[in-house]
Structure formats: structure tokens, C-alpha cells
Amino acid sequence: MKYLITGTSGFIGSHLANRLSKNPDNYVYCLDKTPLNITSPDLYIKENVEEIIHNLRVPPPMLPDVDYVIHLAAFNGTKHFYSKAYDVIKDNILTTLNLIDSYKDRKIKRFIYSGTPESTVVSTEYFNYGLPTDEKAPVGVIDVKNKRWSYANSKALGEQAVIASDLPYTIIRYNNVYGPKQVDHFISEFYDRVCNKEYSLYGYENTRTFIYIDDAIDATELLINTQDATNEIFNIGGDKETTIKEVAETILRLMDKEDVNLDLHPAPEGSTMRRWPDTTKLKSVTGFKQKVSLEEGLTKTLNLQGYETLKVLDDLDEQGDNV
């Protein structure tokens, strides 16, 4: 199979490209505005991997014929939703439209798009839609004047554009994926603060269901290979709802810092109190089972070195949810 993956210098994109390229029968095109070898030296030298360096804000030159297009590139990172809202909107909308235009009149098996569960928060926060939240939850914006919604709204429009293109599609809404090589995320940022003896914690009462990157890639690969996933939307996320404080306390325990007193702060305005995806549809269609517990995943993540180095990647295309 031939795959084109966008955002391969980012978190989920680099892991997915690595996974798919392990099969010598696959050929993986890695499209990103940033050269691959900065973050993925092992991936960069593989014979069945080819990189395409291009910023999809600009219509690309002729892209290769492939079986699957997997669009993961996005301007992510919660702090950017507030500080760089217009860039977030441009990156998410223009890249999606330009990529669709490149393939909408060509034969591909499927266009796979990464949406966000943030787009359905209005349903649970304001209209008492059930938790865990399934894929049928209405999409909306809680407060158009709050720049935080630059991300959720632009990603939701991307979902609509993919569906309207008439390409065969699968839309994936990743819920709090974490693991090695991740930046601009609660876990890596909290870890960095603790390393610097700074123990502030934001949004400590909020709850999420975290899923380790290997499990998220397992689920993604299953959806790619499942014909019944065509023209459907799927949540990918963990099963256990956990408070941010509980995650922080687990990190402190793994770092042998259980005696630390956390400096607790509320979440930024607009941050949803609870996010808990219903993954029944994913499991029913693919047979997916979560394998890695939160403690095991945090152990794997925090045992790896390089968070300080990875900070240079702050502005790279990055997919994965934030608090």
C-alpha cells in the first residue's frame, strides 16, 4: 500500500509513519513543512519512506498517487489557541482544503482526517449530552469571542469539508493521546516544571481519558485496514476517566516526589470540565482493546530523555489533544 501522511514531524504523525513503514510492502510519503530527520532519524533513512517538504497553507505541487491520504498536520497546543488564534485557523483550514483539492478528483481508497473532540464540548457542557460522549454529539462553539475555540471550530469545519468533498473518508477524533516525543501537552509541560522545582498545576479538577501513543496507533491502523470504517467518524481514547490532579500525582510518584505540595490553579476559561469519549463504535467495528495502563504509559514516557531538547519543536505541526 502507498500512504501519504501529513504532519510527520509531529507527535502522532511521526509514530504512525514509523509504524506503517515497518512493513516493507508499504511506501510512505511524509509531508510536512519541517524536514523529517530532526525528529525521526530512524524513519528518515528507510528505503520505503520519502519526504515531501511543503507548507500546505500554499497549494502543493502535484502530489503522488497513493491508496490512503492521512491528514494529521494541524496547529495544535492549547496556549496557541489563545495567543495565535488566527494562525491556528489558517493552518487548520487552508491545509485541509489544499490537500482535499489535490486528491478530490483522483481515485484513493480513503481520506483519513484527524478531527477533535473539542468540537463536541458544547453538547456536554451546555446541553447535558451524555458521558461518555459518542460520535453523534452535536458540534458547536461555546463562546465565539473566546479565542480558544479557534482550534475546535477550524477542525470541525475540516470535518465538514472532508465529508462535502465526496471522497471516501474516515474521521478520527483523538482524545488525549500522550507518549514520547510529545510537546505542548499537559504531561510533558508538567514534567518540565517539576524538573525545574516548579509545582503549579492548572485545571486540576478537570477530567480526561488518556491513551498511550502505541494504543492510539493500534486503533488508527485498525481503522485504516477496516472497510467498515469508510464514511464514518470514530473516537479514539482511553476507557478510564481520570482527573488532571490524579495524573499529576502519579507522575510525582514515578519521579519519587510524592512529598511535593502542588500549587493548584483552575483551568483557563473555555477548558471543558470533563472529556470522556465513548469508544463503543471503535471496538465494535475493529475489535480494538486498550493495552497500556496510564501508569505504564507514564513510566514509558518519563523514562525517556529529551524533553528539554524537544522544546525546540514548539512550533512544529503537532497532533494530539491538550487539556
N, C-alpha and C positions, 0 to 999 in steps of 0.2 A: 504494500500500500504506500501511497505518497501522501504526505501531510504537509500543510503549511500552518505553522503556529506563529501567532504574533505575541509580542511581549516576552520573548525567550530570554532576555536578560533580567527579567523579573522573577518573582518567587515561584508561583505556580507554573509559569511558562517554562522556566529552566528545568524544573523537576519533571514536567510532562515530556519535554523534548528528550531528556535523558532516558526516561522510561521507554518511549516509543523507539528510540534509536538503538536500544539494546537488541531489538530484533533485526538481524542483518537483512531480512527481506523487506524492511521498511526503508523509505527515504524521507528524511525530514528537512524541510526548508524552515529556517529560523529567521523570522522577520522582526527586526527591532531597530530603533534609531541608535542603539548603542552596540558596539562590537561585542560579540559573544565571549571572546577569550578573557574579558575582565572578570566574569563570574563563573564561567563553566569551562575551564581548560580541558577537562576530560571529554566534554561534549564537542568542543571546538575541533579536535583533531580526528574525529571519527570520519571514516570514508563515506558513510551514508548520511552525513549531515552537511548542509550547505547554508551559509548565512546570507541574508539579504539585508543590507543596512539601508534603511529608509524610514523617514518620519511620515507616518500615514496621515498626518494633518494635510499633506500635499498628495494629490492623486499620484499613485505609483506608476512606474513603467509597467510594461506587460509582465504580469506575474505568471509563474509556471502552472501548467496543468497538474492538478492534484485530485486525489479522491476526497480528502477532507480538509476543510479550512477551519481552524480552531482559533477564534479571536479572543485572546486573553489580555491584550495590551489595554491599559487604562491608566489614568492619572489618579492614583489612589493614595491613601494616607489621610486620616481624619483631620489633622492640622491643616492640610492643604484645602480641605473643603471650605474652611473659613477664610484662609489667607490668600488663596489663589483660585477663587471660585470660577472666575471667567475662564482661566486656563483649563480647569477641570472640565468645564462644559465643552470647550472647543476640542480638547483631546478626545473625550469620550464620544462626541457626536461625529466630528469630522472623520476620525479614523474609521469608525464603523461604516459610515456612508461610502467612503472611498473604497473600503475593502469589498463591500457589497457590490458596488458598481463594477469592480474588477472581475467579479465572478457571476453576476446575476444572469448573464446570457451564455454561460458555459455549463457544461454538464459536470456536476460534482455529486458525490453521494450525500454529503451533508455539510451545512454551515453550522458550526457549533459556537455559540456565543455565551460569554460569561456575563450574566446579569448580576443583580444584588438583592439580598433580602431586605435591604433598607427601603426598597421601593414599596414594600407592603406594610411598613411600620404604621402608617396611618390607620390601617384596618384594626390592628391590635390595640393601639394607643387611644384611639378616639371612638371606635365603633364596636369594641368588645368582640372582635373576631377571635375565634378560638385559638388557644395554645395547647399543643404545638400547632404551628401555622402551616397549612397546606398550600399548594401552588395555585389554588383558586382564589386566594385572598385578593381583594381589590387593590389596585395600585394607586398611589396618590402622594401628595406633598402636604405635610403638616402645616408648614409656615413658609410661604414663598419668599418672605422677607429675610428669613434665616438662611445665610449662605451655605450652611451645612448641606442643604438639600440640592446643591449643585451636582453632587455625585449621584444621589439616588434618582433624581429626575432625569439626568442625562443618560444614565444606564437604562432606565425604564423606556425612554424614547428609543434607545438602541434595540431593545427587545421588540418594540413595535415595528421598527424599520426592518429588522430581520424577517419578521413574520410577513410584513407587507411586500417584501421583495419576491415572494413566491419561490424562493429557494427552499429545498428540503432542509430543515433545521432541527437542532436541539438546543434549548436554552437551559443553562445551568446556573443556579443561584448558590454560590459557595457561602457557607456560614462559618466564620471564624476559623479558618484554616491557619495552622501555625507549624513552625518547624525551623530547621536550619536554613540559613541564608535569608531570613526574613528581616525586613526593616520597616519602620513606620507602623509598628504594631505594638499593642499594649505589652505583650510578653517581652519582646526584645527591649522596649524602652524602659520598662520597669526593671529589668535585669541590669541595664546600663546604670540606672540611677542607684540601685543597691550597690553596685561595684564602686560607685563614687560616694558611698555612705550618705545617700540622699534617699529618704524612705517615704516620699509622698506617693499617694495612690489616689487616682481620680476615678470616679464612677464606681466606688467600691460596693455599692448596693445593687448595681445593675447585674443582670444575669445573662449568660451566653451558653451555647453548647459548642465546645471546642472540638475540632477534629484534626488529627495529626496529618501532615502532608502526605505520607505514604498511603494512608487510608483514602484521602481525597483523590489521589492519583488513581488508586484502585477503582474507585467509583467512576471516575471520569473515563477510564479505559473501558470499563464495562458498558457505559452508555454509548461510547463510540462504536463498540462492537455489537450493539443490540439494535436490530432493525426496528423493534417496537418502540424505541426511543425517538423515532422520527416524528417531527412536528409536535413535540411535547416539551413541557417545562418541568424541571426536576430540582428539588432541594438536595444539596449535599451538605451534611453537617453531622455533628455528634448527637448522641442519644440522651446524654445527661445534662440537665440544666444546672449550671454552677455559677455562684456569684464571683464577681471580679476579686473580691476580698479573699475568697477561698482559694482561688488560683494563686494570688499573691502569697498567701500563707504557705501554699505548697512549694512555691519557688524558694521562699525563705528557708523552709525546712530542708530542701535539697541542697541549699547553699550553707547549711549549718548556721543559720542566723535566726533561729526561732525566737530569740530573746529581744528582737528588734521591735520597737513601738512604731507602728505605721502612722503616718501623718495623713489622715483621711480627708478627702475632698469630694464634693458631688461631681457628677459628670457635666460636661459642657451642655449648654442649652440645646435641646434638639436630639440629644442622645436617647435612644429608646431604652426604657427600663428593662424590658425582657425581650429576648430574641431566642426563640426555640422552634426550630423547623420540624415539620412533620416529614419524615423520610420514608413513610409507608410506600409511596409510589415508587421511589428508587429501589427499595428492597423487593417489591413485587415484580417489577419489570426485569431487574438484573440479578437478584439474589444476593446483593451486597450485604456484607456484615462488617461492622467496625471491629478492628482487631487491636488497636493500640489505645490503652487507657491514658487518661490525662497525665497521671504521674509518670508513666513510662515515656510518653511523648515529651514531657518537660525534661526528663532526665536525658533523653537523647539530644534534645535541643541545647540544653545548657552545658552538656559535656563537651560540646564543640567550641572551638576557639574562633575568634574572628569578628565578634560584634563591633569592636571599635573600627576595624578595617572596613566593615560593611557600611559604615555610616557614609562613606564617600559615594555610595549608591543611592543616596537620599532622593534624587530626582529621577531615578530610572523608572521606566514603565513597571508597575508593580500591581499584581492582582492578589487579592486576599482581603478579608474583611478586618475592620478595626472595631474598637469598642465604640 
